[in-house]
Amino acid sequence: MKFISKNLFVILTTLTILNCSYQKNELFEPQIVYKSENLIITQISKNSFEHTSFLPTQSFGNVPCNGLIVSNDNEAVVFDTPTNDSTSEELIKWITEKLQAKINAVIPTHFHDDCLGGLQVFHNQHISSYSYHKTIKFAQKNNYVIPQNSFNDSLILNVGDEICIVKFFGEGHTKDNVIGYFPSEDIMFGGCLIKELNATKGYLEDANIEVWSNTVEKIKKHYPDVKIVIPGHGKFGGKELLDYTIDLFKTK
C-alpha cells in the first residue's frame, strides 16, 4: 500500500508540474510584428493580431484606429479595414505574404470611416465583405463604400478549422455597432462600442447614450470567458474594459 501511495504521489506531482509548465507556455507576450508610418500590427495571441491605422480629425487630432485579424490554417478574417485605401493595401499584402493566408472576409463593425475607409480595396481584391444590415443602410445614406453582404442578428464565419462570430447586441456608439469574437482564443473585438481604460466618451453624434451600458452588459453576460478585449481606439485589455465602458455610460 505504501508503494502504491508513493507511486501515486509521484504521478500526481509530475502531472501538476507538467500542467504548470503547459500553462506557462500558453502565456503569450504581445509584440509588434510590423510597423510603418501608417500601419502597426501587434500579435496578441498565437492566431490573432491587432491592426492599427490612423485617422486625421479636426476634433481629436490624428486618431489611432484598431481592427483585428484572426487566422487559422492559412485563412484569415479581418474586422474593420484600415482608415484608407493605401493602408488597406499594406495590410492585405502583409496578411497574404507574411501570414501566407487567404482572407475569407472583412467585417466593418459600424458605418464610420474608421471601420470601412479602405473597404473598396478589399472589394477590388475579391475579398467578400459582411456587415449588419443597418450598416449597409447608413453607408448608402452617407455615400460610403457599401458592404456586399448583410446579416440581421449574428453571423458565423469559418477561419480554417475554427470560427469567428459577429453579433449585434444593441445600440451604443452607433445604431449599427457589432462586436466580433474568436472563441478558440477568447478574444473579442469590441470596436468603438468598447472604450479603453480612462477614455472619455468620445464622438457621440450617432450614439445612443441611454442604452449603451445595457448593450455592453449583454455582451459581458454572453461572453463570460473573454480574455482579451480590443477597443476601437486605444490599448487592449481584459474584462475590465467592459466594466469601464458600462460605468462610463451609466445613466442615473
Residue pairs with C-beta under 8 A, 6 or more apart in sequence:
28 43
28 44
28 45
28 46
30 42
30 43
30 44
31 42
31 43
32 40
32 41
32 42
32 43
33 41
33 42
33 43
33 49
33 98
34 40
34 41
34 94
34 98
35 41
36 90
38 53
38 54
38 82
38 86
38 87
38 90
39 51
39 52
39 53
39 82
39 87
39 90
39 91
39 94
40 51
40 52
40 53
41 49
41 50
41 51
41 52
41 69
41 91
41 94
42 49
42 50
42 51
42 52
43 49
44 50
44 187
44 228
44 230
44 236
45 185
45 187
45 228
46 185
47 70
47 71
47 72
47 162
47 182
47 184
47 185
48 68
48 69
48 70
48 71
48 182
48 185
48 187
48 228
49 68
49 69
49 71
50 66
50 67
50 68
50 69
50 230
50 236
51 66
51 67
51 68
51 69
51 78
51 82
51 91
52 64
52 65
52 66
52 67
53 64
53 65
53 67
53 82
53 83
53 84
53 87
53 91
54 62
54 63
54 64
54 65
54 83
55 62
55 63
55 65
55 83
55 113
55 114
55 117
56 62
56 63
57 63
59 203
60 202
60 203
63 114
63 233
64 233
64 234
65 80
65 82
65 83
65 114
65 232
65 233
66 80
66 189
66 230
66 231
66 232
66 233
66 234
66 236
67 78
67 79
67 80
67 81
67 82
67 115
67 189
68 78
68 79
68 80
68 180
68 182
68 187
68 189
68 230
69 76
69 77
69 78
69 79
69 91
69 95
69 99
70 76
70 77
70 79
70 159
70 162
70 164
70 180
70 182
70 185
70 187
71 77
71 95
71 99
71 101
71 159
71 160
72 159
72 160
72 161
72 162
72 184
73 159
73 160
73 161
73 162
74 99
74 100
74 101
74 102
74 160
75 101
75 102
75 103
75 104
75 158
75 159
75 160
76 95
76 99
76 101
76 102
76 103
76 104
76 159
77 103
77 104
77 105
77 106
77 107
77 157
77 159
77 164
78 91
78 95
78 103
78 105
78 106
78 107
78 122
79 106
79 107
79 109
79 166
79 180
79 189
79 191
80 107
80 108
80 109
80 114
80 115
80 116
80 189
80 191
80 232
81 88
81 91
81 106
81 108
81 115
81 116
81 117
81 118
81 119
81 121
81 122
82 88
82 90
82 91
82 117
82 118
83 113
83 114
83 117
83 118
84 117
84 118
85 117
85 118
85 120
85 121
87 118
88 117
88 118
88 119
88 121
88 122
89 118
89 121
91 118
92 103
92 121
92 122
92 125
92 127
95 101
95 103
96 102
96 103
103 122
103 125
103 127
104 127
104 128
104 157
104 158
104 159
105 127
105 128
105 129
105 130
105 157
106 119
106 122
106 127
106 128
106 129
106 130
107 129
107 130
107 131
107 155
107 157
107 166
107 178
107 180
108 115
108 116
108 119
108 129
108 131
108 135
108 139
108 147
109 115
109 131
109 166
109 177
109 178
109 179
109 180
109 189
109 191
109 192
109 193
109 232
110 132
110 135
110 138
110 173
110 174
110 176
110 177
110 178
110 191
110 192
110 193
111 131
111 134
111 135
111 138
111 139
111 142
111 144
111 174
111 176
112 174
112 192
112 206
113 144
114 192
114 232
114 233
115 191
115 192
115 232
116 131
116 135
116 139
116 144
116 145
116 147
119 129
119 144
119 145
119 147
120 145
122 129
123 129
123 145
123 148
128 148
128 149
129 147
129 148
129 149
130 147
130 148
130 149
130 150
130 151
130 155
130 157
130 166
131 139
131 147
131 149
131 150
131 151
131 176
131 178
132 150
132 151
132 152
132 166
132 168
132 176
132 178
133 150
133 151
133 152
134 175
134 176
135 147
135 150
135 176
135 178
136 146
136 147
136 150
137 176
138 174
138 175
138 176
139 145
139 146
139 147
140 146
151 166
153 167
153 168
154 165
154 166
154 167
154 168
155 165
155 166
155 167
156 163
156 164
156 165
156 166
157 163
157 164
157 165
157 166
159 182
162 182
162 183
162 184
163 183
164 180
164 181
164 182
164 183
165 180
165 181
165 182
165 183
166 178
166 179
166 180
166 181
167 178
167 179
167 181
167 222
168 176
168 177
168 178
169 178
169 179
169 215
169 216
169 218
169 219
169 222
170 211
170 214
170 215
170 218
171 177
171 207
171 208
171 211
171 212
171 215
172 193
172 207
172 208
172 211
172 212
172 215
172 216
172 249
173 191
173 192
173 193
173 202
173 203
173 206
173 207
173 212
173 232
174 192
174 206
174 207
175 206
175 208
177 191
177 192
177 193
178 191
179 188
179 189
179 190
179 191
179 193
179 194
179 219
180 188
180 189
180 191
181 187
181 188
181 189
181 223
181 226
182 188
185 227
185 228
186 223
186 225
186 226
186 227
186 228
187 226
187 227
187 228
187 230
188 194
188 219
188 223
188 226
188 228
188 229
188 230
189 230
190 219
190 229
190 230
190 231
190 232
190 241
190 242
190 245
191 231
191 232
192 202
192 231
192 232
192 233
193 212
193 215
193 216
193 219
193 232
193 245
194 216
194 229
194 230
194 231
194 232
194 241
194 242
194 245
195 201
195 202
195 231
195 234
195 241
195 244
195 245
195 248
196 231
196 233
196 234
196 235
196 236
196 237
196 241
196 244
197 234
197 235
197 237
197 240
197 241
197 244
198 244
199 231
199 233
199 234
199 244
199 248
201 209
201 248
201 249
202 233
209 249
209 251
210 251
212 245
212 249
213 245
213 246
213 247
213 248
213 249
213 250
213 251
216 242
216 245
216 246
216 249
217 246
219 242
220 239
220 242
220 243
220 246
226 238
226 239
226 242
227 238
228 236
228 237
228 238
229 236
229 237
229 238
229 239
229 241
229 242
230 236
231 241
